[in-house]
């Protein structure tokens, strides 16, 4: 399966189009998220120059000596800010850790005094002063595009275009930069990141530096995913699947190891995990509950659910 098998939608139709094009975008996005759970988005509004500059900064950071990088690892933050060293994160239900190290930055709160336990300060790298500024700009650009996508999803669900706005304003979204280092010995697993579903509402992913992303389709077959040039890949997370009582699909995906002749190469990836505020309820929407599809999940808040999942993937202790 190539990217041609994943629906491609044009966000410009929604943001700047007329009523007809906006309606078309909503229908196409909704159908993709119900049938596949993944979509490629063009004209997404995230500047390519900014993406390229941040990729360069990411590569510079991960090229730093290990002892310097570990100086930015703060265990009590459960990987939600700063550096997480190689082999710390494990997919839910698996023993072998993912073959990656990563960096995360979160929300820069504006206009509110929010609890520090939910919004710890972002970490700055003194060796790379531009890293923080570029990350902040990319974070805000992703957040803006994600807000438009959630507005379209809300229309599709019939809950009002701006339903998500108050929930994602100063939300707990995360910008993650991932480095899958070269493979130097026979790995315990054939994958760099074991199969999983994302925790959040939606994930926006700019094109990774190498192939490897796969999704598990409805026929239980693993399919390769690559975004067309200039597109980002967007997928449904478990929070949105839970909220919609499985109407929108949080599709299982993974990152597989390269062929042996490419073991010497690194892979870089920059996903943006769009989270709501911790107090948002994820109780199934009444409009998504029917006699045929009864309530599938117990009531829970976004913060409670995130805490559960961070424990399950090994980033947080009970």
C-alpha positions as CSV (number, residue, x, y, z in Angstrom):
1,X,0.0,0.0,0.0
2,X,1.4,3.4,-1.0
3,X,0.3,6.9,0.0
4,X,-2.1,6.7,-2.9
5,X,-4.2,4.3,-0.9
6,X,-4.7,6.9,1.9
7,X,-7.2,9.6,1.2
8,X,-5.7,13.0,0.5
9,X,-7.7,16.1,1.5
10,X,-7.0,19.8,1.0
11,X,-7.3,21.8,4.2
12,X,-7.5,25.0,2.1
13,X,-11.0,23.9,1.0
14,X,-12.1,24.2,4.6
15,X,-10.1,27.3,5.7
16,X,-10.5,29.5,2.7
17,X,-13.2,27.8,0.5
18,X,-16.9,28.4,0.0
19,X,-19.7,26.5,1.6
20,X,-19.5,23.8,-1.1
21,X,-15.8,23.2,-0.8
22,X,-16.0,23.3,3.0
23,X,-18.8,20.7,2.9
24,X,-16.7,18.5,0.6
25,X,-13.7,18.6,2.9
26,X,-15.8,17.7,6.0
27,X,-17.3,14.7,4.2
28,X,-13.9,13.5,2.8
29,X,-12.2,13.9,6.2
30,X,-15.0,12.2,8.1
31,X,-15.1,9.3,5.7
32,X,-11.4,8.8,5.9
33,X,-11.4,8.8,9.7
34,X,-14.3,6.4,9.9
35,X,-12.9,4.0,7.3
36,X,-9.1,4.2,7.6
37,X,-8.2,6.4,10.6
38,X,-5.4,8.0,8.6
39,X,-5.4,10.8,6.0
40,X,-2.8,12.9,4.1
41,X,-3.5,16.6,4.3
42,X,-2.1,19.1,1.7
43,X,-2.1,22.9,2.1
44,X,-2.0,22.2,5.8
45,X,-0.6,25.7,6.7
46,X,2.6,24.5,8.4
47,X,5.5,26.3,6.5
48,X,7.9,23.9,4.9
49,X,10.8,26.2,5.6
50,X,10.0,26.0,9.4
51,X,9.8,22.2,9.2
52,X,13.2,22.0,7.5
53,X,14.8,24.4,10.0
54,X,13.4,22.4,12.9
55,X,14.6,19.1,11.4
56,X,18.1,20.6,11.2
57,X,17.9,21.6,14.8
58,X,16.6,18.2,15.8
59,X,19.5,16.4,14.1
60,X,21.9,18.8,15.8
61,X,20.4,18.0,19.2
62,X,20.5,14.2,18.8
63,X,24.1,14.5,17.6
64,X,25.2,15.9,20.9
65,X,27.2,13.6,23.2
66,X,25.0,11.3,25.3
67,X,26.1,12.8,28.6
68,X,24.9,16.2,27.4
69,X,21.6,15.0,26.2
70,X,21.0,13.1,29.5
71,X,21.5,16.4,31.3
72,X,18.1,17.4,29.8
73,X,16.3,14.3,31.0
74,X,14.0,15.0,33.9
75,X,12.5,11.7,35.2
76,X,9.8,13.3,37.3
77,X,8.2,14.8,34.2
78,X,7.5,11.3,32.7
79,X,9.0,12.3,29.4
80,X,6.5,15.1,28.9
81,X,9.2,17.7,28.6
82,X,12.8,17.6,27.6
83,X,14.8,14.5,26.7
84,X,13.9,10.8,27.0
85,X,16.9,8.5,26.5
86,X,17.0,5.4,24.3
87,X,15.0,2.4,25.3
88,X,12.8,4.1,27.9
89,X,9.4,3.9,26.2
90,X,7.6,0.6,25.6
91,X,4.4,0.1,23.6
92,X,1.4,-1.0,25.7
93,X,1.4,-4.8,26.1
94,X,5.1,-5.3,25.0
95,X,8.3,-6.0,26.9
96,X,10.9,-4.9,24.3
97,X,11.5,-1.1,24.5
98,X,11.2,0.9,21.3
99,X,14.5,1.6,19.5
100,X,14.3,5.4,19.9
101,X,15.2,8.4,21.9
102,X,13.1,11.6,21.8
103,X,12.6,15.2,22.8
104,X,9.2,16.7,23.8
105,X,8.0,20.2,24.3
106,X,4.5,21.3,25.5
107,X,2.1,24.1,25.7
108,X,3.2,27.7,26.4
109,X,0.2,28.8,28.4
110,X,-1.2,32.2,27.6
111,X,-3.7,34.2,29.6
112,X,-4.3,31.7,32.4
113,X,-2.7,30.5,35.6
114,X,-2.8,26.7,35.2
115,X,-1.4,24.0,37.5
116,X,2.3,23.4,37.0
117,X,1.8,19.6,37.4
118,X,-0.1,19.7,34.1
119,X,2.0,22.4,32.4
120,X,5.6,22.1,33.5
121,X,8.1,24.5,32.0
122,X,9.6,23.6,28.7
123,X,13.3,22.7,28.7
124,X,15.9,24.9,26.9
125,X,19.1,23.5,25.4
126,X,21.9,25.9,26.1
127,X,24.1,24.3,23.4
128,X,21.4,25.1,20.7
129,X,19.6,28.4,21.6
130,X,17.5,28.3,18.4
131,X,16.1,24.9,19.2
132,X,13.4,26.3,21.6
133,X,12.3,29.2,19.4
134,X,12.0,27.0,16.3
135,X,10.1,24.4,18.3
136,X,7.7,27.0,19.7
137,X,6.9,28.3,16.2
138,X,6.3,24.8,14.9
139,X,4.2,23.9,17.9
140,X,1.9,26.9,17.3
141,X,1.7,26.3,13.6
142,X,0.7,22.6,14.1
143,X,-1.8,23.7,16.8
144,X,-3.5,26.1,14.4
145,X,-3.8,23.5,11.7
146,X,-5.0,20.9,14.2
147,X,-7.7,23.3,15.4
148,X,-9.1,23.6,11.9
149,X,-9.1,19.8,11.5
150,X,-11.0,19.4,14.8
151,X,-13.5,22.0,13.6
152,X,-14.2,19.9,10.5
153,X,-14.4,16.8,12.6
154,X,-17.0,18.5,14.9
155,X,-19.1,19.4,11.9
156,X,-19.0,15.8,10.7
157,X,-20.1,14.6,14.2
158,X,-22.9,17.2,14.3
159,X,-21.8,18.7,17.6
160,X,-21.1,22.3,16.3
161,X,-18.1,23.5,14.5
162,X,-16.4,25.1,17.5
163,X,-17.0,22.2,20.0
164,X,-13.3,21.5,20.5
165,X,-12.0,25.1,20.6
166,X,-12.4,25.6,24.3
167,X,-11.0,22.1,25.0
168,X,-7.8,22.6,23.0
169,X,-7.1,26.2,24.0
170,X,-4.1,26.0,26.2
171,X,-4.4,22.2,25.8
172,X,-1.8,19.6,26.7
173,X,-0.6,19.1,23.2
174,X,3.0,17.7,22.7
175,X,5.5,18.3,20.0
176,X,7.8,15.3,19.9
177,X,11.1,14.9,17.9
178,X,12.1,11.3,17.6
179,X,15.5,9.8,16.6
180,X,15.7,6.1,15.7
181,X,19.5,5.6,15.8
182,X,21.4,3.2,13.5
183,X,21.0,-0.5,14.4
184,X,24.3,-1.8,15.6
185,X,23.3,-5.4,16.6
186,X,20.6,-7.9,16.0
187,X,17.5,-6.3,17.6
188,X,15.1,-8.1,19.9
189,X,12.2,-7.0,17.7
190,X,11.7,-6.4,14.0
191,X,10.3,-2.9,14.7
192,X,11.7,0.4,15.9
193,X,8.4,1.3,17.4
194,X,6.1,-1.5,18.3
195,X,2.5,-1.5,17.2
196,X,0.3,1.0,19.1
197,X,-2.4,3.5,19.0
198,X,-1.8,7.2,19.8
199,X,-3.2,8.5,23.1
200,X,-4.5,11.9,22.0
201,X,-7.3,13.4,19.9
202,X,-5.4,13.6,16.6
203,X,-1.8,13.4,15.5
204,X,-0.2,15.5,12.8
205,X,3.0,14.1,11.4
206,X,5.4,15.7,8.9
207,X,7.2,13.4,6.5
208,X,9.8,11.3,8.3
209,X,13.4,11.2,7.1
210,X,13.1,7.5,6.0
211,X,10.5,4.9,5.3
212,X,9.1,2.6,8.0
213,X,5.7,3.8,9.1
214,X,3.0,1.1,8.7
215,X,-0.7,0.9,9.6
216,X,-2.8,-2.2,10.2
217,X,-5.7,-2.1,7.8
218,X,-9.2,-3.5,8.4
219,X,-8.1,-6.8,6.8
220,X,-5.4,-7.1,9.5
221,X,-2.6,-6.5,6.9
222,X,0.3,-4.2,7.5
223,X,0.5,-1.4,4.9
224,X,3.3,1.1,4.2
225,X,2.4,4.7,4.8
226,X,4.3,7.6,3.2
227,X,2.9,11.1,2.8
228,X,3.0,12.7,-0.6
229,X,5.5,15.5,-0.9
230,X,4.2,18.6,0.9
231,X,1.6,16.7,2.9
232,X,1.3,15.8,6.5
233,X,-0.2,12.5,7.7
234,X,-3.0,13.0,10.3
235,X,-4.5,10.1,12.3
236,X,-7.2,9.7,15.0
237,X,-6.0,9.0,18.5
238,X,-7.6,7.0,21.3
239,X,-9.2,10.0,23.0
240,X,-11.2,10.9,19.9
241,X,-12.1,7.2,19.3
242,X,-13.3,7.0,22.9
243,X,-15.2,10.3,22.7
244,X,-17.0,9.1,19.5
245,X,-17.7,5.6,20.8
246,X,-15.6,4.0,18.0
247,X,-17.2,6.0,15.2
248,X,-13.8,7.5,14.3
249,X,-11.0,4.9,14.2
250,X,-7.8,5.0,16.1
251,X,-5.8,2.8,13.8
252,X,-2.9,0.6,15.0
253,X,0.4,1.6,13.5
254,X,4.2,0.9,14.0
255,X,7.6,1.8,12.7
256,X,9.5,-1.2,11.3
257,X,13.3,-1.6,11.0
258,X,14.9,-0.8,7.7
259,X,16.5,-3.6,5.6
260,X,19.8,-4.8,7.0
261,X,21.7,-2.9,4.3
262,X,20.3,0.3,5.8
263,X,20.9,-0.5,9.5
264,X,23.6,2.1,9.5
265,X,21.1,4.9,8.9
266,X,19.1,7.0,11.4
267,X,15.4,7.8,11.1
268,X,13.9,11.1,12.3
269,X,10.3,11.9,12.8
270,X,8.3,14.9,14.2
271,X,4.8,14.1,15.3
272,X,2.5,16.7,17.0
273,X,0.1,15.0,19.5
274,X,-2.9,17.2,19.9
275,X,-4.3,16.9,23.4
276,X,-7.2,18.7,25.1
277,X,-7.1,20.3,28.5
278,X,-6.9,17.7,31.3
279,X,-10.4,18.5,32.5
280,X,-12.1,17.7,29.2
281,X,-14.5,14.8,29.6
282,X,-14.0,11.8,27.2
283,X,-17.5,10.3,28.0
284,X,-19.0,9.0,24.8
285,X,-21.0,11.6,22.9
286,X,-24.7,10.9,23.1
287,X,-25.0,11.4,19.3
288,X,-22.6,8.4,18.8
289,X,-24.5,6.0,21.1
290,X,-27.3,3.9,19.6
291,X,-29.0,0.6,20.2
292,X,-26.6,-1.0,17.7
293,X,-23.6,0.8,19.2
294,X,-24.0,1.0,22.9
295,X,-21.6,2.8,25.2
296,X,-18.2,1.1,24.8
297,X,-16.2,3.1,27.4
298,X,-16.5,4.1,31.0
299,X,-16.5,7.8,31.8
300,X,-13.1,9.4,32.3
301,X,-11.4,12.8,31.9
302,X,-8.6,13.5,29.4
303,X,-6.1,14.0,32.3
304,X,-7.1,10.7,34.0
305,X,-6.8,8.8,30.7
306,X,-3.4,10.3,29.9
307,X,-2.1,9.4,33.3
308,X,-3.2,5.8,32.8
309,X,-1.6,5.5,29.4
310,X,1.8,7.1,30.5
311,X,2.0,4.4,33.2
312,X,1.1,1.6,30.7
313,X,3.9,2.7,28.3
314,X,6.5,2.9,31.0
315,X,7.1,6.7,31.1
316,X,5.4,7.2,34.5
317,X,5.4,5.1,37.7
318,X,2.2,4.2,39.5
